[in-house]
Structure formats: structure tokens, C-alpha cells
Amino acid sequence: MKDLTYHFGNGNDKDVVFGFPSHVHFGDQITFINVVKNLNLPSYQINPTNDHGRELCSYFFQACQITDLPATHHFHSPPDTMTDSYNCIYHKIDGEWKTNTKRYISYSFDAQFNTKEKIPPYLDELLLECSSLFPQYEVVKLGKHIGLKNTIKYLSESAVAVTIDNGIAHLVRCTSIPHIIIEHEWSLERGFPRSCYSSYHKCKSQESVIEIIRSIQH
């Protein structure tokens, strides 16, 4: 993990207030948060910019670390910085509901960028097969339509989460939920966040996804 200057272009480490990048999509917001946490600064605050950012930050930072003070450091994200950022270790979210009940197979196949490369043609069939083969679980879709709080709640009660490379995939990496990520024509070798908590399985075919779900049940 590189230092403060590398990621934020400012060598002053006194009274640091990070500017939350509200203009970037959800996955990169989570990456930004984990970059901040991996810097291991003795003290800092973060300005989430808006209510959505404040809700997301509340799962990673203490209330006293979230501020409305003007930011002193903004993530400038040139390509080499983002590559390093994607390879930082992700931290587990706070406030995750503790439960031994695994009621769901959760999924998210939405993507804002590179959709043709990320989304395989068999996803609808995969969801039907999951419902048929694993009737003990309800198959639920995660994402903006149910809000962040409910997305995290469903994740906490999921036996497995199945995603493509999208924002929800980044969120899953911050939980202890087994994670299957589908690599269609979009290569994940460019770097995908490491996690100390969530096991990670990469699949290409519908059959391999089903096989991994079966193995997780045992």
C-alpha cells in the first residue's frame, strides 16, 4: 500500500480531512474508503459530501471521524493509483447483523461500465436454476432499489453472494459472505480487492457457478 502523497498528492499529514469522491460510482467509493483505512494514519476525518456517502461511511468509520469540514485531501485516481487501490486489503464493515440464519442466495448483475464484457447471456437461466436446485434459499437481488441498509441485511443472511465485477461485488468483499464473481469477457486479472473475511470464487460458466454453490453447502 502506497503512502498519503501517492494517493492524494499532498504531503501534509496534519489535520487531514479526506474529500469523499461522490462523483465516482459505488465500487470506487468503497475502494476510496479502504485506501483511507489502509493508510493507518493516527488521526483523520472524512467528509462524505452527501447523505448517501454519509450512510456508506457510517459502516466503516466512527461517528467522530465523519465531518462537514472542508476536505484537505482529494483522491486524484490516475490509472496507476487506481491499480494499486484495487489491490489494497478491504476492511470488514461495522454494524453487520450477526446471524447464523442463512436464508438467501443474493445476487447483483447490474453494471454501469463495460456491460457487454461483464454480463454473460445465461444470467436469467442461472437464477431460475438456483431457485430450482436450492429451494431452501430465497434468491434476492441486491442494489440501489432496496437501499444500502437492506442490501447489507440481506448479505448478512446469505449463504453466498453471486455477482459480476460491480459495486456490490466491492461491498461483498467487506463482509464474511462467500462470494462468487462471474468473469465473462471482462478480465479480473487487472486487480480485484483482497479480503481477510470473504472467500472468493471466480467462475465463467453457469455450470461452474452451480458447482461452487453446491460445494459451499457442504
N, C-alpha and C positions, 0 to 999 in steps of 0.2 A: 504493500500500500504506500503510495507516494505521500508527500507532505502537503501542508496547507498551501504553500506557494504554488506547487504544481497544479493543484486542482482549482485554486481560487485566484491566483495571480496577485496575491497581496501578502507580503511577508510579516505584517504586523499581527502578532498573536495576542494582543491585549484588547480586552473588552470586545470580543468577537461576537457579531450578530450575523448569522447566515441569512441570506435572502432566499426564500423558498421559490423555486422556479415554477410558478403557476402556469407558464406558457407551454411547458413540456407535458407530454402525456403521462398517464398514471404510472406506468412502469418505470420511467425515468425519474419521476418524483420519488419513488421508493428507492431507486439507486442513489439519488442525491442524499436522501436521509441516511442511508447506510454508509456512504462515503463520510459524512459528518461524524457518525458514530465510530467509524474505524480510525479516525484521526487521533482519538484518545486525548483530546485537549483537556486540560484540568478544569476549565470553565468556558462556557459559551452559551449563547441563546440563539433561538431561531425564530424568524418572522415568517409565518406560514402564508402571508399575503391575503388569504380569503378564508371563508368558513370551511370550504372543502379541504383546503390544505391544513387548517387547524384541526379538523377531525382526524385526518390521516396522521398528523404529527402527534396527536394525543396518545397513539398506540406505541410510540417509540420514545417519547421524551416526558420528563416530569413537567407538571404544570408551570413550575417556576422557570423552566427553560424556554417556554413559549412566550413571545413578546410582540408588542406592536412597535418597538423601537426601529428606527431605520436600519437597514442592513449595511454592514461594513464589508461583507464578502459575498460575491455572487458567483455561482458556478458558471464557468465560461465554456466548458464542454467542447473543446476541439476534439477531433477524432481520436488522437492518442490518449487523451484524458478519459474519454468515454470507454475506450477499450480497457483501460486499467480499472475503471469504475465497475464495469460489468464483472470483473474478476475479484472484486472485494468480497469478503465474507459477509453474508447477510445476518442480521440480528433478529432474534425472535420478538414478535410483537408482545406488548404488555396487554393485560386485560383479556387475554384469550380465555374463553369459557372452559373450565375444567370439567370434562365428562368422559365416562367410559362408554357412553352410548354412541354407537356408530350406525347412523340411520340412513346415510346418504352416499351416493356416488355423485360428486359435484363436478361441474364442468364449465369451461368458458372457451368458446371458439371464435370470439369476436377479435378483429384486428383492425387497426387504423392504417397500418402501413404494410406494403408487400403482401397484400391479401392473397394474390394468386399463388405466390410461392409458399405461403404459410398454411393455407386451408385446403386439405385434401377433399376429394369428392364423396367420401364414404361416411361423413360425419352423421348424417341423419340415420343411416342404417346402423351405425355404431350405437347410437343412443337407443334405438329400438332393441338391438341385441342385448345391451346392458340391462334393460328393463326385463327382457325375457329370461336371461340366464341368471340374473341376480335379483330375484323378486323380494328378497329380504331388505333391499335398499330402495329408497326413492331416488330417482335421478333428477337432480336440481341444477338449474342454470344460475351461475354467479354473475355479478356485474352491477353496473350502474343502475339498472332497473329496480333492484332491491335495496340499493344503498350499501355503504361500506359496513355499517354495524351488522346488518343481516348477512352480508357476504361472509364476514368473519365468524358469525354464529354458525352458519351452515358448514363452513370449513371445520370448525371445532368438533362437529358431529359427523364428519365424513370419514368413511373407510379409506377413500382415495379421492384425489382430485385429478381430473384429466383436462389438459389444456394444450393449446398451441403456444408459441412464443408471443405472449401479450402481457398486458399489465397485471392481470390476475395471476399469471404464472410467477411474476415477481413477488406478489403478495403471498402465494403459497410457499415460496422459499423462506418466508418469515414465520412459518408455522411448523408444527411437528407432523403434518399430514403427509403420507406417502404421495408422491407426485409423478404422474405420467405426462410427459410432454411429447406431442406428436411433431416430428420433423418431416415435413413434406418435401418441398424443393428448397426450402429455406434452411441453410446450414446453421446449426447451433455451435459449430466449432469456433465461431468468431468470439465466443466467450459467453458463458451463462453463469449467473451468480452462484457461488458456492454457499452451502448452508451446513451448519452444525446440527440441524434439527430435522430437516425434511429429506427423506430418501428420494432419489431421483432416478427415473427410468425413461430412457429415450426410445421411442418407437416410430416406425414408419407405416406399418400395415395395420389394418383393422384387427387381423388375427393376433398380431403381437400385443396389441393393447388388451384384448380379452385375456390372453395368456398371462399377462402381468397382473391383471386384476384377480384372476384365479389364484395365482401364487401368493398374492397379498392376503387372501382369505385364509391361507394355511400358514 
